[in-house]
């Protein structure tokens, strides 16, 4: 009986250490698996966090880029609008300047026509006995134009201190009762054509074709003439070779 009990105790005692030895073995096998799972979970969380951060950063960069593009487009649109406004302003100023210039030219032309008409009416209505008595025929014409030497030239002017070419010749021939047309083109066909080789004092010289002349003057003899030439010279006496005329007519 004791043997049996002792044997039983012995068996039991021998068995317990073995069981105790097995348990740590089992625990050692389970803990690494748990640690691995935890590590993997942490890694996945880290990766998810990193992915989220990257996505958030990319989204922020995209939003920043969109805002930058929007600002650039707005600035470009504003600059374009300013350029269009400046171009419109300059175009308007140019139009106004051109309109003012045309209006000024029209006014000056109208004033010149009025002066010419008034001078022609005065010439036609003046009695012949009111002309200055400075000679007869060609002498009177030469005396008149010579007295105007040094006067100014002005388009449309009709004296007494400023003339254009045809108003001077018109006034000169009016002193002897000859009524010439107002403009050079008409005066160039107002008499008998004469050769430039057979000129006499008092002949009317013209530049440009007969009927389309653009300038006239009075031949003074000795190869000279007097005329209201241009704004730079005024009324001057020049030689024929200074500005050779195209033709001449005799009206006396």
C-alpha positions as CSV (number, residue, x, y, z in Angstrom):
1,X,0.0,0.0,0.0
2,X,2.8,2.4,0.9
3,X,4.6,1.5,-2.2
4,X,1.6,2.2,-4.2
5,X,1.2,5.5,-2.5
6,X,4.8,6.4,-2.8
7,X,4.7,5.4,-6.4
8,X,1.8,7.4,-7.0
9,X,3.4,10.4,-5.3
10,X,6.5,9.9,-7.2
11,X,4.6,9.8,-10.4
12,X,2.7,12.8,-9.5
13,X,5.9,14.6,-8.5
14,X,7.7,13.7,-11.6
15,X,4.8,14.7,-13.7
16,X,4.4,18.2,-12.3
17,X,7.8,19.5,-13.3
18,X,7.3,18.2,-16.7
19,X,4.0,20.0,-17.0
20,X,5.6,23.1,-15.6
21,X,8.3,22.8,-18.2
22,X,5.7,22.5,-21.0
23,X,3.8,25.6,-20.1
24,X,6.6,28.1,-20.7
25,X,7.2,26.4,-24.0
26,X,3.6,27.0,-25.0
27,X,3.7,30.7,-23.8
28,X,6.9,31.3,-25.7
29,X,5.3,30.1,-28.9
30,X,2.2,32.4,-28.5
31,X,3.9,35.7,-27.5
32,X,5.9,36.2,-30.7
33,X,2.8,35.7,-32.8
34,X,1.0,38.4,-30.8
35,X,4.0,40.8,-31.0
36,X,4.1,40.3,-34.8
37,X,0.5,41.0,-35.1
38,X,0.8,44.1,-33.1
39,X,3.8,45.2,-35.1
40,X,2.0,44.7,-38.3
41,X,-1.0,46.6,-37.0
42,X,1.3,49.5,-36.0
43,X,2.9,49.4,-39.4
44,X,-0.4,49.5,-41.2
45,X,-1.5,52.4,-39.1
46,X,1.8,54.2,-39.8
47,X,1.4,53.5,-43.5
48,X,-2.2,54.7,-43.4
49,X,-1.2,57.9,-41.6
50,X,1.6,58.5,-44.0
51,X,-0.7,57.9,-47.0
52,X,-3.3,60.2,-45.5
53,X,-0.6,62.9,-44.9
54,X,0.6,62.5,-48.4
55,X,-2.9,62.8,-49.8
56,X,-3.6,65.8,-47.6
57,X,-0.4,67.4,-48.7
58,X,-1.1,66.7,-52.4
59,X,-4.6,68.1,-52.0
60,X,-3.2,71.2,-50.3
61,X,-0.7,71.6,-53.2
62,X,-3.5,71.2,-55.7
63,X,-5.6,73.8,-54.0
64,X,-2.6,76.2,-53.7
65,X,-1.9,75.6,-57.4
66,X,-5.6,76.3,-58.3
67,X,-5.5,79.5,-56.2
68,X,-2.3,80.6,-57.9
69,X,-3.8,79.9,-61.3
70,X,-6.9,81.8,-60.4
71,X,-4.9,84.8,-59.2
72,X,-2.8,84.7,-62.4
73,X,-5.9,84.6,-64.6
74,X,-7.5,87.4,-62.6
75,X,-4.3,89.6,-62.9
76,X,-4.0,88.8,-66.6
77,X,-7.6,89.7,-67.2
78,X,-7.2,93.0,-65.3
79,X,-4.0,93.8,-67.2
80,X,-5.8,93.1,-70.5
81,X,-8.7,95.3,-69.5
82,X,-6.4,98.1,-68.6
83,X,-4.6,97.8,-71.9
84,X,-7.9,97.9,-73.8
85,X,-9.0,100.9,-71.8
86,X,-5.7,102.7,-72.6
87,X,-6.0,101.8,-76.3
88,X,-9.6,103.1,-76.4
89,X,-8.6,106.3,-74.7
90,X,-5.8,106.9,-77.1
91,X,-8.0,106.1,-80.1
92,X,-10.6,108.5,-78.8
93,X,-8.0,111.3,-78.4
94,X,-6.8,110.6,-81.9
95,X,-10.3,110.9,-83.3
96,X,-11.0,114.1,-81.4
97,X,-7.7,115.6,-82.6
98,X,-8.5,114.6,-86.2
99,X,-12.0,116.1,-86.0
100,X,-10.6,119.3,-84.5
101,X,-8.0,119.5,-87.3
102,X,-10.7,118.9,-90.0
103,X,-13.0,121.5,-88.4
104,X,-10.1,124.0,-88.3
105,X,-9.2,123.4,-91.9
106,X,-12.9,123.7,-92.9
107,X,-13.2,127.0,-91.0
108,X,-10.0,128.4,-92.6
109,X,-11.1,127.4,-96.0
110,X,-14.5,129.0,-95.5
111,X,-12.9,132.2,-94.2
112,X,-10.6,132.2,-97.3
113,X,-13.6,131.9,-99.6
114,X,-15.4,134.7,-97.8
115,X,-12.4,136.9,-98.1
116,X,-11.9,136.1,-101.8
117,X,-15.6,136.7,-102.5
118,X,-15.5,140.0,-100.6
119,X,-12.4,141.1,-102.5
120,X,-13.9,140.1,-105.8
121,X,-17.1,142.0,-105.1
122,X,-15.1,145.1,-104.0
123,X,-13.0,144.9,-107.2
124,X,-16.0,144.6,-109.4
125,X,-17.9,147.3,-107.7
126,X,-15.1,149.9,-107.5
127,X,-15.4,152.6,-110.1
128,X,-12.4,152.8,-112.5
129,X,-11.7,156.4,-111.6
130,X,-10.9,155.4,-108.0
131,X,-7.8,153.4,-109.1
132,X,-4.5,155.0,-108.0
133,X,-3.2,157.3,-110.7
134,X,0.4,156.1,-111.0
135,X,0.7,155.9,-114.7
136,X,-1.2,154.5,-117.6
137,X,-1.5,150.9,-118.9
138,X,1.4,148.7,-118.0
139,X,3.1,151.4,-116.1
140,X,0.3,151.6,-113.6
141,X,0.3,147.8,-113.1
142,X,4.1,147.7,-112.6
143,X,3.9,150.6,-110.2
144,X,1.2,148.9,-108.2
145,X,3.0,145.5,-107.7
146,X,6.3,147.3,-107.0
147,X,4.6,149.2,-104.2
148,X,3.7,145.9,-102.6
149,X,7.2,144.5,-102.4
150,X,7.9,143.1,-98.9
151,X,4.2,142.4,-98.1
152,X,3.4,139.1,-96.6
153,X,2.0,136.0,-98.5
154,X,-1.1,134.3,-97.1
155,X,-3.4,131.9,-99.0
156,X,-6.8,133.6,-99.5
157,X,-5.5,137.1,-98.5
158,X,-6.4,140.1,-100.6
159,X,-4.3,143.0,-99.2
160,X,-3.6,145.6,-98.3
161,X,-0.6,144.1,-96.4
162,X,-0.9,140.4,-97.3
163,X,-1.7,138.7,-100.6
164,X,-1.7,135.4,-102.4
165,X,-0.5,135.3,-106.0
166,X,-3.8,135.8,-107.8
167,X,-5.1,138.5,-105.5
168,X,-2.0,140.6,-106.1
169,X,-2.3,140.4,-109.9
170,X,-6.1,141.0,-109.7
171,X,-5.6,144.1,-107.7
172,X,-2.8,145.4,-109.9
173,X,-4.7,145.1,-113.1
174,X,-7.8,146.6,-111.5
175,X,-5.9,149.8,-111.3
176,X,-6.2,150.2,-115.0
177,X,-9.8,148.9,-115.2
178,X,-9.0,145.3,-116.1
179,X,-11.1,142.8,-114.1
180,X,-9.3,139.5,-113.8
181,X,-10.8,136.3,-112.3
182,X,-9.9,135.6,-108.7
183,X,-7.9,132.4,-109.1
184,X,-4.6,131.6,-111.0
185,X,-6.1,128.9,-113.2
186,X,-8.7,131.3,-114.6
187,X,-6.3,134.2,-115.0
188,X,-4.0,132.0,-117.1
189,X,-6.6,132.1,-119.9
190,X,-7.8,135.6,-119.4
191,X,-5.8,137.2,-122.2
192,X,-3.9,136.5,-125.4
193,X,-1.2,133.8,-125.1
194,X,2.3,135.1,-125.8
195,X,5.6,133.4,-126.2
196,X,8.1,133.6,-123.3
197,X,10.6,134.9,-125.9
198,X,8.3,137.9,-126.7
199,X,7.4,139.1,-123.3
200,X,6.5,142.8,-122.6
201,X,6.3,144.6,-119.2
202,X,2.8,144.1,-117.8
203,X,2.3,140.6,-119.3
204,X,0.8,138.1,-116.9
205,X,3.1,135.1,-116.3
206,X,1.7,131.7,-115.2
207,X,3.1,128.5,-113.8
208,X,1.3,125.3,-114.8
209,X,-0.8,124.7,-117.9
210,X,-3.2,127.3,-119.3
211,X,-6.5,126.8,-117.5
212,X,-4.9,124.7,-114.8
213,X,-2.2,127.1,-113.6
214,X,-1.3,127.1,-109.9
215,X,0.6,130.4,-109.8
216,X,0.7,133.8,-111.5
217,X,2.9,137.0,-111.4
218,X,3.6,140.2,-113.4
219,X,6.5,140.4,-115.8
220,X,8.5,143.6,-115.0
221,X,10.9,143.6,-118.0
222,X,14.6,142.9,-118.1
223,X,14.0,139.3,-117.3
224,X,12.3,139.9,-113.9
225,X,8.9,139.5,-112.4
226,X,7.1,140.4,-109.2
227,X,4.7,138.0,-107.5
228,X,3.4,136.9,-104.1
229,X,5.4,133.7,-104.1
230,X,5.0,131.8,-100.9
231,X,4.9,132.3,-97.1
232,X,8.7,132.3,-96.9
233,X,9.4,135.0,-99.4
234,X,6.2,137.1,-99.4
235,X,6.0,139.6,-102.3
236,X,9.3,139.6,-104.1
237,X,11.0,140.5,-107.4
238,X,12.9,137.6,-109.0
239,X,14.5,136.8,-112.3
240,X,12.9,134.3,-114.7
241,X,15.6,131.8,-114.3
242,X,14.9,131.7,-110.5
243,X,11.6,130.0,-111.3
244,X,10.9,129.7,-115.0
245,X,7.2,130.2,-115.8
246,X,5.2,127.9,-118.0
247,X,3.5,130.5,-120.2
248,X,2.2,134.0,-120.4
249,X,-0.9,136.0,-121.5
250,X,-1.2,139.7,-122.5
251,X,-4.2,141.4,-121.0
252,X,-3.4,145.0,-121.8
